[in-house]
Amino acid sequence: MHSMLSTRLTMTGVHSASAFVFALVCYCVVTSTEAQSPTPAPTPCALRSNTSCAECLQNVTCLWCSPTKQCIDYPVRNILPPSSVCPLNDARWGLCWVNFQILIITMSVVGGALIIALLVCCCCCCKCERIGNKKEDAKVERQNRARKSRQKAKRTEMQLRHDEIRQKYGIAKDNPYARMDDH
């Protein structure tokens, strides 16, 4: 009876957990579909010509050319807009107060500085690791030498003690290669 009751309670707990998860998933789906309201189609860039740079650049796909006051679609096939479209010094994209030429130069300098900083950090880390390894190797070597010298001293001390005991009981060997049975 007790095992049947605990099984029933476990099953009830599983069902209620499953129901809770199902309700949570349904709620998330409903709220996400409500949040996705249809966005109005952006105004084509060409219709924003002869307005202002700020109005043109509200659409991220637009490029503003200052001398001609034209708002044109950014030429996505090229990384940089060709000078036939608009000279780099007069092109604006993203922000009106930054011309494209300064943006490219700044990004190149910042990118180069980051790469150089990364390389310097890598070299410093490798150098520090090598120095640390050399110090560690020297320390291990010193410890090994100290351990071997202590072992040698203990071995010599033990040999002297054994020789003293042999002398005391008259079993000292004149020839170290002689058998102990001969005495």
Contact map, one row per residue, 1 for C-alpha under 8 A:
111110000000000000000000000000000000000000000000000000000000000000000000000000000000000000000000000000000000000000000000000000000000000000000000000000000000000000000000000000000000000
111111000000000000000000000000000000000000000000000000000000000000000000000000000000000000000000000000000000000000000000000000000000000000000000000000000000000000000000000000000000000
111111100000000000000000000000000000000000000000000000000000000000000000000000000000000000000000000000000000000000000000000000000000000000000000000000000000000000000000000000000000000
111111110000000000000000000000000000000000000000000000000000000000000000000000000000000000000000000000000000000000000000000000000000000000000000000000000000000000000000000000000000000
111111111000000000000000000000000000000000000000000000000000000000000000000000000000000000000000000000000000000000000000000000000000000000000000000000000000000000000000000000000000000
011111111100000000000000000000000000000000000000000000000000000000000000000000000000000000000000000000000000000000000000000000000000000000000000000000000000000000000000000000000000000
001111111110000000000000000000000000000000000000000000000000000000000000000000000000000000000000000000000000000000000000000000000000000000000000000000000000000000000000000000000000000
000111111111000000000000000000000000000000000000000000000000000000000000000000000000000000000000000000000000000000000000000000000000000000000000000000000000000000000000000000000000000
000011111111100000000000000000000000000000000000000000000000000000000000000000000000000000000000000000000000000000000000000000000000000000000000000000000000000000000000000000000000000
000001111111110000000000000000000000000000000000000000000000000000000000000000000000000000000000000000000000000000000000000000000000000000000000000000000000000000000000000000000000000
000000111111111000000000000000000000000000000000000000000000000000000000000000000000000000000000000000000000000000000000000000000000000000000000000000000000000000000000000000000000000
000000011111111100000000000000000000000000000000000000000000000000000000000000000000000000000000000000000000000000000000000000000000000000000000000000000000000000000000000000000000000
000000001111111110000000000000000000000000000000000000000000000000000000000000000000000000000000000000000000000000000000000000000000000000000000000000000000000000000000000000000000000
000000000111111111000000000000000000000000000000000000000000000000000000000000000000000000000000000000000000000000000000000000000000000000000000000000000000000000000000000000000000000
000000000011111111100000000000000000000000000000000000000000000000000000000000000000000000000000000000000000000000000000000000000000000000000000000000000000000000000000000000000000000
000000000001111111110000000000000000000000000000000000000000000000000000000000000000000000000000000000000000000000000000000000000000000000000000000000000000000000000000000000000000000
000000000000111111111000000000000000000000000000000000000000000000000000000000000000000000000000000000000000000000000000000000000000000000000000000000000000000000000000000000000000000
000000000000011111111100000000000000000000000000000000000000000000000000000000000000000000000000000000000000000000000000000000000000000000000000000000000000000000000000000000000000000
000000000000001111111110000000000000000000000000000000000000000000000000000000000000000000000000000000000000000000000000000000000000000000000000000000000000000000000000000000000000000
000000000000000111111111000000000000000000000000000000000000000000000000000000000000000000000000000000000000000000000000000000000000000000000000000000000000000000000000000000000000000
000000000000000011111111100000000000000000000000000000000000000000000000000000000000000000000000000000000000000000000000000000000000000000000000000000000000000000000000000000000000000
000000000000000001111111110000000000000000000000000000000000000000000000000000000000000000000000000000000000000000000000000000000000000000000000000000000000000000000000000000000000000
000000000000000000111111111000000000000000000000000000000000000000000000000000000000000000000000000000000000000000000000000000000000000000000000000000000000000000000000000000000000000
000000000000000000011111111100000000000000000000000000000000000000000000000000000000000000000000000000000000000000000000000000000000000000000000000000000000000000000000000000000000000
000000000000000000001111111110000000000000000000000000000000000000000000000000000000000000000000000000000000000000000000000000000000000000000000000000000000000000000000000000000000000
000000000000000000000111111111000000000000000000000000000000000000000000000000000000000000000000000000000000000000000000000000000000000000000000000000000000000000000000000000000000000
000000000000000000000011111111100000000000000000000000000000000000000000000000000000000000000000000000000000000000000000000000000000000000000000000000000000000000000000000000000000000
000000000000000000000001111111110000000000000000000000000000000000000000000000000000000000000000000000000000000000000000000000000000000000000000000000000000000000000000000000000000000
000000000000000000000000111111111000000000000000000000000000000000000000000000000000000000000000000000000000000000000000000000000000000000000000000000000000000000000000000000000000000
000000000000000000000000011111111100000000000000000000000000000000000000000000000000000000000000000000000000000000000000000000000000000000000000000000000000000000000000000000000000000
000000000000000000000000001111111110000000000000000000000000000000000000000000000000000000000000000000000000000000000000000000000000000000000000000000000000000000000000000000000000000
000000000000000000000000000111111111000000000000000000000000000000000000000000000000000000000000000000000000000000000000000000000000000000000000000000000000000000000000000000000000000
000000000000000000000000000011111111100000000000000000000000000000000000000000000000000000000000000000000000000000000000000000000000000000000000000000000000000000000000000000000000000
000000000000000000000000000001111111100000000000000000000000000000000000000000000000000000000000000000000000000000000000000000000000000000000000000000000000000000000000000000000000000
000000000000000000000000000000111111100000000000000000000000000000000000000000000000000000000000000000000000000000000000000000000000000000000000000000000000000000000000000000000000000
000000000000000000000000000000011111110000000000000000000000000000000000000000000000000000000000000000000000000000000000000000000000000000000000000000000000000000000000000000000000000
000000000000000000000000000000001111111000000000000000000000000000000000000000000000000000000000000000000000000000000000000000000000000000000000000000000000000000000000000000000000000
000000000000000000000000000000000001111100000000000000000000000000000000000000000000000000000000000000000000000000000000000000000000000000000000000000000000000000000000000000000000000
000000000000000000000000000000000000111110000000000000000000000000000000000000000000000000000000000000000000000000000000000000000000000000000000000000000000000000000000000000000000000
000000000000000000000000000000000000011111000000000000000000000000000000000000000000000000000000000000000000000000000000000000000000000000000000000000000000000000000000000000000000000
000000000000000000000000000000000000001111100000000000000000000000000000000000000000000000000000000000000000000000000000000000000000000000000000000000000000000000000000000000000000000
000000000000000000000000000000000000000111110000000000000010000000000000000000000000000000000000000000000000000000000000000000000000000000000000000000000000000000000000000000000000000
000000000000000000000000000000000000000011111011000000000010000000000000000000000000000000000000000000000000000000000000000000000000000000000000000000000000000000000000000000000000000
000000000000000000000000000000000000000001111111000000000000000000000000100000000000000000000000000000000000000000000000000000000000000000000000000000000000000000000000000000000000000
000000000000000000000000000000000000000000111111100000010010110000000011100000000000000000000000000000000000000000000000000000000000000000000000000000000000000000000000000000000000000
000000000000000000000000000000000000000000011111100000000000000000000111100000000000000000000000000000000000000000000000000000000000000000000000000000000000000000000000000000000000000
000000000000000000000000000000000000000000111111100000000000000000000010000000000000000000000000000000000000000000000000000000000000000000000000000000000000000000000000000000000000000
000000000000000000000000000000000000000000111111111100110000000000000110000000000000000000000000000000000000000000000000000000000000000000000000000000000000000000000000000000000000000
000000000000000000000000000000000000000000001111111100010000000000001111000000000000000000000000000000000000000000000000000000000000000000000000000000000000000000000000000000000000000
000000000000000000000000000000000000000000000001111100000000000000001110000000000000000000000000000000000000000000000000000000000000000000000000000000000000000000000000000000000000000
000000000000000000000000000000000000000000000001111110110000000000001000000000000000000000000000000000000000000000000000000000000000000000000000000000000000000000000000000000000000000
000000000000000000000000000000000000000000000001111111110000000000001000000000000000000000000000000000000000000000000000000000000000000000000000000000000000000000000000000000000000000
000000000000000000000000000000000000000000000000001111111000000101001010000000000000000000010001000000000000000000000000000000000000000000000000000000000000000000000000000000000000000
000000000000000000000000000000000000000000000000000111111100000000000000000000000000000000000011000000000000000000000000000000000000000000000000000000000000000000000000000000000000000
000000000000000000000000000000000000000000000001001111111100000000000000000000000000000000000000000000000000000000000000000000000000000000000000000000000000000000000000000000000000000
000000000000000000000000000000000000000000001001101111111110011100000010000000000000000000000000000000000000000000000000000000000000000000000000000000000000000000000000000000000000000
000000000000000000000000000000000000000000000000000011111111111100000000000000000000000000001111000000000000000000000000000000000000000000000000000000000000000000000000000000000000000
000000000000000000000000000000000000000000000000000001111111000000000000000000000000000000000000000000000000000000000000000000000000000000000000000000000000000000000000000000000000000
000000000000000000000000000000000000000001101000000000011111110000000000000000000000000000000000000000000000000000000000000000000000000000000000000000000000000000000000000000000000000
000000000000000000000000000000000000000000000000000000001111110000000000000000000000000000001100000000000000000000000000000000000000000000000000000000000000000000000000000000000000000
000000000000000000000000000000000000000000001000000000001011111000000000110000000000000000000000000000000000000000000000000000000000000000000000000000000000000000000000000000000000000
000000000000000000000000000000000000000000001000000000011011111100000011110000000000000000001000000000000000000000000000000000000000000000000000000000000000000000000000000000000000000
000000000000000000000000000000000000000000000000000000011000111110000011110000000000000000111000000000000000000000000000000000000000000000000000000000000000000000000000000000000000000
000000000000000000000000000000000000000000000000000010011000011111001111000000000000000000111000000000000000000000000000000000000000000000000000000000000000000000000000000000000000000
000000000000000000000000000000000000000000000000000000000000001111111111000000000000010001110000000000000000000000000000000000000000000000000000000000000000000000000000000000000000000
000000000000000000000000000000000000000000000000000010000000000111111100000000000000000001110000000000000000000000000000000000000000000000000000000000000000000000000000000000000000000
000000000000000000000000000000000000000000000000000000000000000011111000000000000000000001000000000000000000000000000000000000000000000000000000000000000000000000000000000000000000000
000000000000000000000000000000000000000000000000000000000000000011111100000000000000000000000000000000000000000000000000000000000000000000000000000000000000000000000000000000000000000
000000000000000000000000000000000000000000000000111110000000000111111110000000000000000000000000000000000000000000000000000000000000000000000000000000000000000000000000000000000000000
000000000000000000000000000000000000000000000101110000000000000111011111000000000000000000000000000000000000000000000000000000000000000000000000000000000000000000000000000000000000000
000000000000000000000000000000000000000000001111110010010000011110001111100000000000000000000000000000000000000000000000000000000000000000000000000000000000000000000000000000000000000
000000000000000000000000000000000000000000001100100000000000011110000111110000000000000000000000000000000000000000000000000000000000000000000000000000000000000000000000000000000000000
000000000000000000000000000000000000000000011100000000000000111000000011111000000000000000000000000000000000000000000000000000000000000000000000000000000000000000000000000000000000000
000000000000000000000000000000000000000000000000000000000000111000000001111100001000000000000000000000000000000000000000000000000000000000000000000000000000000000000000000000000000000
000000000000000000000000000000000000000000000000000000000000000000000000111111111000000000000000000000000000000000000000000000000000000000000000000000000000000000000000000000000000000
000000000000000000000000000000000000000000000000000000000000000000000000011111100000000000000000000000000000000000000000000000000000000000000000000000000000000000000000000000000000000
000000000000000000000000000000000000000000000000000000000000000000000000001111100000000000000000000000000000000000000000000000000000000000000000000000000000000000000000000000000000000
000000000000000000000000000000000000000000000000000000000000000000000000001111111100000000000000000000000000000000000000000000000000000000000000000000000000000000000000000000000000000
000000000000000000000000000000000000000000000000000000000000000000000000001111111000000000000000000000000000000000000000000000000000000000000000000000000000000000000000000000000000000
000000000000000000000000000000000000000000000000000000000000000000000000001001111100000000000000000000000000000000000000000000000000000000000000000000000000000000000000000000000000000
000000000000000000000000000000000000000000000000000000000000000000000000011001111110110100000000000000000000000000000000000000000000000000000000000000000000000000000000000000000000000
000000000000000000000000000000000000000000000000000000000000000000000000000001011111111100000000000000000000000000000000000000000000000000000000000000000000000000000000000000000000000
000000000000000000000000000000000000000000000000000000000000000000000000000000001111111100000000000000000000000000000000000000000000000000000000000000000000000000000000000000000000000
000000000000000000000000000000000000000000000000000000000000000000000000000000000111111000000000000000000000000000000000000000000000000000000000000000000000000000000000000000000000000
000000000000000000000000000000000000000000000000000000000000000000000000000000001111111000000000000000000000000000000000000000000000000000000000000000000000000000000000000000000000000
000000000000000000000000000000000000000000000000000000000000000010000000000000001111111101100000000000000000000000000000000000000000000000000000000000000000000000000000000000000000000
000000000000000000000000000000000000000000000000000000000000000000000000000000000111111111100000000000000000000000000000000000000000000000000000000000000000000000000000000000000000000
000000000000000000000000000000000000000000000000000000000000000000000000000000001110011111100000001110000000000000000000000000000000000000000000000000000000000000000000000000000000000
000000000000000000000000000000000000000000000000000000000000000000000000000000000000001111100000001111000000000000000000000000000000000000000000000000000000000000000000000000000000000
000000000000000000000000000000000000000000000000000000000000000011100000000000000000011111110000001100000000000000000000000000000000000000000000000000000000000000000000000000000000000
000000000000000000000000000000000000000000000000000000000000001111000000000000000000011111111000001110000000000000000000000000000000000000000000000000000000000000000000000000000000000
000000000000000000000000000000000000000000000000000010000000001111000000000000000000000001111111111100000000000000000000000000000000000000000000000000000000000000000000000000000000000
000000000000000000000000000000000000000000000000000000001001011100000000000000000000000000111111011100000000000000000000000000000000000000000000000000000000000000000000000000000000000
000000000000000000000000000000000000000000000000000000001001000000000000000000000000000000011111000000000000000000000000000000000000000000000000000000000000000000000000000000000000000
000000000000000000000000000000000000000000000000000001001000000000000000000000000000000000011111110000000000000000000000000000000000000000000000000000000000000000000000000000000000000
000000000000000000000000000000000000000000000000000011001000000000000000000000000000000000011111111000000000000000000000000000000000000000000000000000000000000000000000000000000000000
000000000000000000000000000000000000000000000000000000000000000000000000000000000000000000010011111000000000000000000000000000000000000000000000000000000000000000000000000000000000000
000000000000000000000000000000000000000000000000000000000000000000000000000000000000000000011011111101100000000000000000000000000000000000000000000000000000000000000000000000000000000
000000000000000000000000000000000000000000000000000000000000000000000000000000000000000111111001111111100000000000000000000000000000000000000000000000000000000000000000000000000000000
000000000000000000000000000000000000000000000000000000000000000000000000000000000000000111111000011111110000000000000000000000000000000000000000000000000000000000000000000000000000000
000000000000000000000000000000000000000000000000000000000000000000000000000000000000000110100000001111111000000000000000000000000000000000000000000000000000000000000000000000000000000
000000000000000000000000000000000000000000000000000000000000000000000000000000000000000010000000011111111100000000000000000000000000000000000000000000000000000000000000000000000000000
000000000000000000000000000000000000000000000000000000000000000000000000000000000000000000000000011111111110000000000000000000000000000000000000000000000000000000000000000000000000000
000000000000000000000000000000000000000000000000000000000000000000000000000000000000000000000000000111111111000000000000000000000000000000000000000000000000000000000000000000000000000
000000000000000000000000000000000000000000000000000000000000000000000000000000000000000000000000000011111111100000000000000000000000000000000000000000000000000000000000000000000000000
000000000000000000000000000000000000000000000000000000000000000000000000000000000000000000000000000001111111110000000000000000000000000000000000000000000000000000000000000000000000000
000000000000000000000000000000000000000000000000000000000000000000000000000000000000000000000000000000111111111000000000000000000000000000000000000000000000000000000000000000000000000
000000000000000000000000000000000000000000000000000000000000000000000000000000000000000000000000000000011111111100000000000000000000000000000000000000000000000000000000000000000000000
000000000000000000000000000000000000000000000000000000000000000000000000000000000000000000000000000000001111111110000000000000000000000000000000000000000000000000000000000000000000000
000000000000000000000000000000000000000000000000000000000000000000000000000000000000000000000000000000000111111111000000000000000000000000000000000000000000000000000000000000000000000
000000000000000000000000000000000000000000000000000000000000000000000000000000000000000000000000000000000011111111100000000000000000000000000000000000000000000000000000000000000000000
000000000000000000000000000000000000000000000000000000000000000000000000000000000000000000000000000000000001111111110000000000000000000000000000000000000000000000000000000000000000000
000000000000000000000000000000000000000000000000000000000000000000000000000000000000000000000000000000000000111111111000000000000000000000000000000000000000000000000000000000000000000
000000000000000000000000000000000000000000000000000000000000000000000000000000000000000000000000000000000000011111111100000000000000000000000000000000000000000000000000000000000000000
000000000000000000000000000000000000000000000000000000000000000000000000000000000000000000000000000000000000001111111110000000000000000000000000000000000000000000000000000000000000000
000000000000000000000000000000000000000000000000000000000000000000000000000000000000000000000000000000000000000111111111000000000000000000000000000000000000000000000000000000000000000
000000000000000000000000000000000000000000000000000000000000000000000000000000000000000000000000000000000000000011111111100000000000000000000000000000000000000000000000000000000000000
000000000000000000000000000000000000000000000000000000000000000000000000000000000000000000000000000000000000000001111111110000000000000000000000000000000000000000000000000000000000000
000000000000000000000000000000000000000000000000000000000000000000000000000000000000000000000000000000000000000000111111111000000000000000000000000000000000000000000000000000000000000
000000000000000000000000000000000000000000000000000000000000000000000000000000000000000000000000000000000000000000011111111100000000000000000000000000000000000000000000000000000000000
000000000000000000000000000000000000000000000000000000000000000000000000000000000000000000000000000000000000000000001111111110000000000000000000000000000000000000000000000000000000000
000000000000000000000000000000000000000000000000000000000000000000000000000000000000000000000000000000000000000000000111111111000000000000000000000000000000000000000000000000000000000
000000000000000000000000000000000000000000000000000000000000000000000000000000000000000000000000000000000000000000000011111111100000000000000000000000000000000000000000000000000000000
000000000000000000000000000000000000000000000000000000000000000000000000000000000000000000000000000000000000000000000001111111110000000000000000000000000000000000000000000000000000000
000000000000000000000000000000000000000000000000000000000000000000000000000000000000000000000000000000000000000000000000111111111000000000000000000000000000000000000000000000000000000
000000000000000000000000000000000000000000000000000000000000000000000000000000000000000000000000000000000000000000000000011111111100000000000000000000000000000000000000000000000000000
000000000000000000000000000000000000000000000000000000000000000000000000000000000000000000000000000000000000000000000000001111111110000000000000000000000000000000000000000000000000000
000000000000000000000000000000000000000000000000000000000000000000000000000000000000000000000000000000000000000000000000000111111111000000000000000000000000000000000000000000000000000
000000000000000000000000000000000000000000000000000000000000000000000000000000000000000000000000000000000000000000000000000011111111100000000000000000000000000000000000000000000000000
000000000000000000000000000000000000000000000000000000000000000000000000000000000000000000000000000000000000000000000000000001111111110000000000000000000000000000000000000000000000000
000000000000000000000000000000000000000000000000000000000000000000000000000000000000000000000000000000000000000000000000000000111111111000000000000000000000000000000000000000000000000
000000000000000000000000000000000000000000000000000000000000000000000000000000000000000000000000000000000000000000000000000000011111111100000000000000000000000000000000000000000000000
000000000000000000000000000000000000000000000000000000000000000000000000000000000000000000000000000000000000000000000000000000001111111110000000000000000000000000000000000000000000000
000000000000000000000000000000000000000000000000000000000000000000000000000000000000000000000000000000000000000000000000000000000111111111000000000000000000000000000000000000000000000
000000000000000000000000000000000000000000000000000000000000000000000000000000000000000000000000000000000000000000000000000000000011111111100000000000000000000000000000000000000000000
000000000000000000000000000000000000000000000000000000000000000000000000000000000000000000000000000000000000000000000000000000000001111111110000000000000000000000000000000000000000000
000000000000000000000000000000000000000000000000000000000000000000000000000000000000000000000000000000000000000000000000000000000000111111111000000000000000000000000000000000000000000
000000000000000000000000000000000000000000000000000000000000000000000000000000000000000000000000000000000000000000000000000000000000011111111100000000000000000000000000000000000000000
000000000000000000000000000000000000000000000000000000000000000000000000000000000000000000000000000000000000000000000000000000000000001111111110000000000000000000000000000000000000000
000000000000000000000000000000000000000000000000000000000000000000000000000000000000000000000000000000000000000000000000000000000000000111111111000000000000000000000000000000000000000
000000000000000000000000000000000000000000000000000000000000000000000000000000000000000000000000000000000000000000000000000000000000000011111111100000000000000000000000000000000000000
000000000000000000000000000000000000000000000000000000000000000000000000000000000000000000000000000000000000000000000000000000000000000001111111110000000000000000000000000000000000000
000000000000000000000000000000000000000000000000000000000000000000000000000000000000000000000000000000000000000000000000000000000000000000111111111000000000000000000000000000000000000
000000000000000000000000000000000000000000000000000000000000000000000000000000000000000000000000000000000000000000000000000000000000000000011111111100000000000000000000000000000000000
000000000000000000000000000000000000000000000000000000000000000000000000000000000000000000000000000000000000000000000000000000000000000000001111111110000000000000000000000000000000000
000000000000000000000000000000000000000000000000000000000000000000000000000000000000000000000000000000000000000000000000000000000000000000000111111111000000000000000000000000000000000
000000000000000000000000000000000000000000000000000000000000000000000000000000000000000000000000000000000000000000000000000000000000000000000011111111100000000000000000000000000000000
000000000000000000000000000000000000000000000000000000000000000000000000000000000000000000000000000000000000000000000000000000000000000000000001111111110000000000000000000000000000000
000000000000000000000000000000000000000000000000000000000000000000000000000000000000000000000000000000000000000000000000000000000000000000000000111111111000000000000000000000000000000
000000000000000000000000000000000000000000000000000000000000000000000000000000000000000000000000000000000000000000000000000000000000000000000000011111111100000000000000000000000000000
000000000000000000000000000000000000000000000000000000000000000000000000000000000000000000000000000000000000000000000000000000000000000000000000001111111110000000000000000000000000000
000000000000000000000000000000000000000000000000000000000000000000000000000000000000000000000000000000000000000000000000000000000000000000000000000111111111000000000000000000000000000
000000000000000000000000000000000000000000000000000000000000000000000000000000000000000000000000000000000000000000000000000000000000000000000000000011111111100000000000000000000000000
000000000000000000000000000000000000000000000000000000000000000000000000000000000000000000000000000000000000000000000000000000000000000000000000000001111111110000000000000000000000000
000000000000000000000000000000000000000000000000000000000000000000000000000000000000000000000000000000000000000000000000000000000000000000000000000000111111111000000000000000000000000
000000000000000000000000000000000000000000000000000000000000000000000000000000000000000000000000000000000000000000000000000000000000000000000000000000011111111100000000000000000000000
000000000000000000000000000000000000000000000000000000000000000000000000000000000000000000000000000000000000000000000000000000000000000000000000000000001111111110000000000000000000000
000000000000000000000000000000000000000000000000000000000000000000000000000000000000000000000000000000000000000000000000000000000000000000000000000000000111111111000000000000000000000
000000000000000000000000000000000000000000000000000000000000000000000000000000000000000000000000000000000000000000000000000000000000000000000000000000000011111111100000000000000000000
000000000000000000000000000000000000000000000000000000000000000000000000000000000000000000000000000000000000000000000000000000000000000000000000000000000001111111110000000000000000000
000000000000000000000000000000000000000000000000000000000000000000000000000000000000000000000000000000000000000000000000000000000000000000000000000000000000111111111000000000000000000
000000000000000000000000000000000000000000000000000000000000000000000000000000000000000000000000000000000000000000000000000000000000000000000000000000000000011111111100000000000000000
000000000000000000000000000000000000000000000000000000000000000000000000000000000000000000000000000000000000000000000000000000000000000000000000000000000000001111111110000100000000000
000000000000000000000000000000000000000000000000000000000000000000000000000000000000000000000000000000000000000000000000000000000000000000000000000000000000000111111111000000000000000
000000000000000000000000000000000000000000000000000000000000000000000000000000000000000000000000000000000000000000000000000000000000000000000000000000000000000011111111100000000000000
000000000000000000000000000000000000000000000000000000000000000000000000000000000000000000000000000000000000000000000000000000000000000000000000000000000000000001111111111100000000000
000000000000000000000000000000000000000000000000000000000000000000000000000000000000000000000000000000000000000000000000000000000000000000000000000000000000000000111111111100000000000
000000000000000000000000000000000000000000000000000000000000000000000000000000000000000000000000000000000000000000000000000000000000000000000000000000000000000000011111111000000000000
000000000000000000000000000000000000000000000000000000000000000000000000000000000000000000000000000000000000000000000000000000000000000000000000000000000000000000001111111100000000000
000000000000000000000000000000000000000000000000000000000000000000000000000000000000000000000000000000000000000000000000000000000000000000000000000000000000000000000111111100000000000
000000000000000000000000000000000000000000000000000000000000000000000000000000000000000000000000000000000000000000000000000000000000000000000000000000000000000000000111111110000001001
000000000000000000000000000000000000000000000000000000000000000000000000000000000000000000000000000000000000000000000000000000000000000000000000000000000000000000100110111111000000000
000000000000000000000000000000000000000000000000000000000000000000000000000000000000000000000000000000000000000000000000000000000000000000000000000000000000000000000000001111110101000
000000000000000000000000000000000000000000000000000000000000000000000000000000000000000000000000000000000000000000000000000000000000000000000000000000000000000000000000000111110100000
000000000000000000000000000000000000000000000000000000000000000000000000000000000000000000000000000000000000000000000000000000000000000000000000000000000000000000000000000011111100000
000000000000000000000000000000000000000000000000000000000000000000000000000000000000000000000000000000000000000000000000000000000000000000000000000000000000000000000000000011111100000
000000000000000000000000000000000000000000000000000000000000000000000000000000000000000000000000000000000000000000000000000000000000000000000000000000000000000000000000000000111110000
000000000000000000000000000000000000000000000000000000000000000000000000000000000000000000000000000000000000000000000000000000000000000000000000000000000000000000000000000011111111010
000000000000000000000000000000000000000000000000000000000000000000000000000000000000000000000000000000000000000000000000000000000000000000000000000000000000000000000000000000001111110
000000000000000000000000000000000000000000000000000000000000000000000000000000000000000000000000000000000000000000000000000000000000000000000000000000000000000000000000001010000111111
000000000000000000000000000000000000000000000000000000000000000000000000000000000000000000000000000000000000000000000000000000000000000000000000000000000000000000000000000000000011111
000000000000000000000000000000000000000000000000000000000000000000000000000000000000000000000000000000000000000000000000000000000000000000000000000000000000000000000000000000000111111
000000000000000000000000000000000000000000000000000000000000000000000000000000000000000000000000000000000000000000000000000000000000000000000000000000000000000000000000001000000001111
